[in-house]
Amino acid sequence: MIRTLSAAIVLVSASVAPAQERGAPFRIGDDVFRTGASVMHDQAGTNDLFAAGERVEVAAPITGSAYLAGRRVTVGAEVGGDLHAMGADVTLSAPVAGDATLAGYDVMVGAPIGADLRAAARHLRLSAPVAGTALIAAETVAIDAAIAGDATIAAGSLSFGAGAEVGGRLVLLGGRDRPAQVPASVAPPDRVERRALPGEVRRPGGWRPSWLSIGGGLLAGALFVAVLATLAASIAPEGLERLRAIADARPFRTFGIGFLTLATLLGSAILLVLTLIGIFVAPAVLVAAFVLAVLGYVLAVYLAGLAIWGWTGQLPPDSFWERALTALIGAVAVGVIALVPFIGWLAVLVLALTGLGALTVAVLRPEFRT
């Protein structure tokens, strides 16, 4: 993990170094770092390769591992170690001696893998043997080669060709379509296991979430958020009342301020990355944006609970248990809104940004009074 992060920093530095021609290789020992619009690695004597660009192609063998990222990634020469590749289109047409970890929209594995395969894609086709195990997750999976070890596959649509074979146990996870038929030539029935993904039950039309799992998830999430809101209301009841007054006074303006607050934090993180020096500060800014967004959501939940509590004709909550009940009412109400198709997530986003906006106004304008 540390090595990968360090390599990424060096790769970025190499791409903008004034003494380094754009797209030219940057070497440290036998390791090569390359970036550019179109990257073609065709130099022999490379141990590890780190490359990123619009198009990335490996045209010369490397003795170590390859770490590749781009829109189109093509591996056309042997990799002596492990392969890590990510892109919109990832094509493997040369052998990999170690593990292959692939991620993309279209992933094509057309050359042998000497160890394990781990792949995530929208569409994946495996037409070359895997010497180890395989872990595959994709919308559509087509397998026409042998997997020597165990295979675990999560796919909406799964098909096997004449050359498909699994030497170990075949585990099939989930799937929205009807269960895939596994020929005996691929794996005998006693070595095939079907499992539901978490929160899903098997039905004739495919794998779908049960109402019990949806209700359980809603209740668990509501309880968690209600606990946070109750703590906030118990610690600073006057502050929560002030935030409610701010949101009630100018709801649209409060929402706009919340939107601008979050946009400013996210935009500043991007600008910090572009300065290179600020790349070390950007993660802290992103964490702050995430924390504030969550805090805005928790505040919005409690404010929604206060509104519902007031509509019932009750006096404002002034005890711990009344505040807890108010928070739970708000959490359940917002959770139910989130389940509404198409518009639920948008409504929750508006509530969260309104809560964040009220918090921003309270911090920046302490003189605000209703």
N, C-alpha and C positions, 0 to 999 in steps of 0.2 A: 504494500500500500504506500509506504513512504517513498519507495523507489519510483513508483509510478507517478506520484505527485511531483517529486523532484524532477523527473524527466519532463513532465509537462511544463514546468516553469522554465527549464533550460530550453525547451523547444520554442516557447514563446519568445524568450530572449533572443534566440538565434534568428528568429524570423524578422526581427526589427533592428538587429545590430547594424550600425552604420558601415562597419568594415566588412560585412558579410553580404555578398550579392544575394538578392532575393531568390529563393528556390535552390541555392547552392547548398551542398551538404555541410553540416557542422559536426566535427568529429571530436570525440574524447576517447583516446585510445582506439579501440576497435569498434566502439559504439558510434552509430551514425544517427544524427537528428536532422530531419528535413521537413520543410513546410513550403507552401506555395499554392498557386492556383492549380497547377498540374505537377504532380511529383512522380518522377520515374526513377526508381532505384535500380541502377544497373552496374554498380561497382562491386567487384569481388573483394573478399577479405573482410567482410562485415560480421561482427558478432551480434550485438543487439541492434535492432532498427526501430526508431521512433519516427513516425511520419504522419502528417496531417495536411489535408488540402481538399480542393474540390474533387480532383481525381488523384487517386493514389494507386500506383502499380509497382509490384515487386517483380523485377525482371532478372535479378541476379540472386543466387543462393546466399543465405545467411546461416551462420553456424549456431547462433543463439536464438533469441526470441524476437518476435515482431509485435509492435504495438501500433496499430494503424487506425486512423479515423478520417472519414471523408464522405462525400456524397456517393461516389463510385469507388469501391475498393476492389482491386484485383490482385490476387496472389498467383503469379505465374512462374515462380521459382521456388525451390525447396526451402523449407524452414526447418532448421536443425533442432530448435527448441520448441517453445510454446508459441501459439498464435493468438493474439487478441485483436479482433477487427470489428469496427462499428461503422455503419454507413447506411445510406438508403438502399444501395445495391452492393452486396458483398458476394464475390465470386472466388471460389477456391479451386484452382486448376493445377496445383502442384502439391506434392506430398508435404505433410506436417509430421515431424517425428514425435512431437510431444502432444500436449493437450491443445484443443482448439476451442476458443470461446468467441462466439460470433453473435452479433446483434444487428438487425437491419429490417428493412421492409421486405426486400427480396433477398434471400440467402440461398446460394447454390453451392453445394459441396460436391465437387466432381473429382476429387483426388483423395487418396488414402490418408487417414488420420492414425498416427501410431499409438495414441493413448486415448484419452476421453474427449467426447464432444459435448459441449454445452452451447445451446443455440436458442435465441429468441427472435421471432420474426413475424411478419404478417403471412408471407408465403415462404415455405422452405422445401427444398428438394435435396434429398440425399441419394447420390448415385455412385458412391465410392465407399469401400469398407471402412469400418471403425474398429480398431484393435481393442479398445477398452469399452467403457460404458457410454451411454448417451442420455442426455437430459435435454428435452426439446419442448418448447412452448411456441405455438404458432396458430394462426387461424386456419391455414391449410398446410398439411404435411403430406409429402409424397416420398416414400422410401422404396428404393430399388437397389439395395445393397445390404451386405451383412454387417450386423453389429455383434461383436464377439461376446460382450458382457451383457449386463442388465440394461434395459432401456425404460425410461419413464417419459411418457409423451402426454402433453396436454394440447389438444387440438380440437377445433370446431369441425374440421373435415380431415379424415385420415385415409390414405390409400396406400396399398402395397403393390409393388411390381413383382415380376417373376424372379428377380434376384434378391428380394428382401428376405432376411433371416435374422432372428434374434437368438443368440446363443445362451443367454441367461433368462432372467425373469422379465416379462413385459408388463409394465404397469401403465394403464390408460386412465388419465385423469379427466373428469368433467366432459365437456363437449356439448354444444347446443343442438347439434344434429343428432339423428338417431345413432345408437352405438355402432362403432366401426366393426366390420366383420374382419376377423383375424384368421387367415388361412392356416391350416395345420402346417404348411410348409414354412411359415414364418415362425410360429411357436405353437406347440401343442396346448390344448386347453388347460392342462394342469399347471402350465407356466404363465398363464395370462390372468392378470388381476385387474379388476375395474374398481376405481375409487371415485367417490364424489369429492368435488372441491369443497372447501369450507363454506357452509351456508347454502349448499345445494342439495337437492334430493332428486332421485331418479324418477322420471316420468316418461310415458310413451313418446312424447314429442321431443325429448332430449333432457338436458340438465337445466333445471330452473330453480331459483331460490324459493324456499317455502315461506309461507306467511309467518310461521313460527320463528324462523330465523330472522326475518325482517323485523318482526315485533321485538324479538330479543335484542337485536342490534340497536333498535331505536331506544329501548328502555335503558340499555347499558350506557349508550352515549348520553342520553338525557340525564341519568344519575350523575355521571362524571361531570358534565357541564354544570349541573345544579349544585354540586358540592363546591365547585370553584366560585360560582356566583354567590352562594350563601356565605362563603368565607369573605368575599369582597364586601358584601352588604353588611356583615357583622363587624368587620374591622373599620369600615368607613361609611356608615349609614348616611351621614350628611353629604358626603362626597357623591354617593350614588343618587341621592335626591337632587343634587345640583346638576349632575349629568342628565337626569330625566328632564329637568327644567330647560336645559340647553337644547336638548333634542326636540322638546315640545314647542319651544319658542320659534325655531326656524329649522324644520326638519330637512328641507331640500338643501339649504345652505350647509347644514351640518353634514349631510351625506357628501356634498361636494368637497368639503374640507377633508373628510376622511379619505375620499378618492385621491385628492392631491397629496395628502400625507403619504399614503402607500406608494403612489406613483413616484414621488420625490425620492423615497428611500430606494426603490428598485432602480430608478434611473441613475441615482448616484452610485449604486453598486456597479453598474455597467461602465460608467465613466471612470471609476477607480480602477477597474480592470484594464481599461485602455491606457491608463498612465503607467502600467507595469509596476511602479513603486507601490501604488495603492492596491495591488492585487492581494496583498496580505491583509488589508483592512476590509476588503469587499465581503468576505465571508461573515465578518462580524455585523456588517450592515444588513446582509440578508437575514441573519439570525434575528436581528432587532426587528426587521420588517415582519418576519413570521410571528414573533412573540407579540408584537403590537396588533397584528391581524387577529390572532387568537384572543387577545385581551378584548379587542373591539367586539368580537363575536360573543364572548362571555357577558360583556356589559349589555349588548343588545338583547341577549336572552333574558337577563334580569329586567330590563326595561319593558320588554314584551310581557313578562309576567306581571309587572306592576300595572300595565295598561289593562290586562285581563282582570286582575284583582280589583282595580278601580271600577271596571264595568259591572262587576257583581254587586256594587254598592258598599263594599267593605271600606273601613278606615285604613289608612296607610299602615303597612306592617310595622310593628314596633317591638316584636320579640324574635328570638332566634328561630323558633319553629314556624312563625308566620313568614319570616323571610325565606326559610328553607322551602316552605310550601309555594311561595311566590316564585322562587327560582325554578322549582320543579315544574310548575305550570308553564312557565315561559319556555323551558327546555323541551318539554313534550310538544308544545305548540309549534315551536320553530322546527323541531324534528319532523313533525307531520307535514309542515309546509315544504320541507326539503324533499319529501317523497313525491311531490306533485311533478309529473313528467314535464320536461322542457322548461318550465318557468320556476320550479322549486329552487334550483341552485341559484338562479338569478335573484330571487327574493331573499334568500339567505345572505347572498353577497351584499345586497343593498343594506340589510340590517347590520351586518358586520361593519361595513364602512360607515354607517351612521353612528354606531357605537364608538368607532375609532375617531370619527370627527368630533363627537362630543368630548372625548378625552383630550383631543388636541386643543379644542377651544378652552377647556378648563385649565390646561397647562399654560397656554400662551396668553390667555386673557383672564388672569386671576381676579380682575375687577368686575368680570361679567356678573350681573345680577338679573334676576327675573322680576 
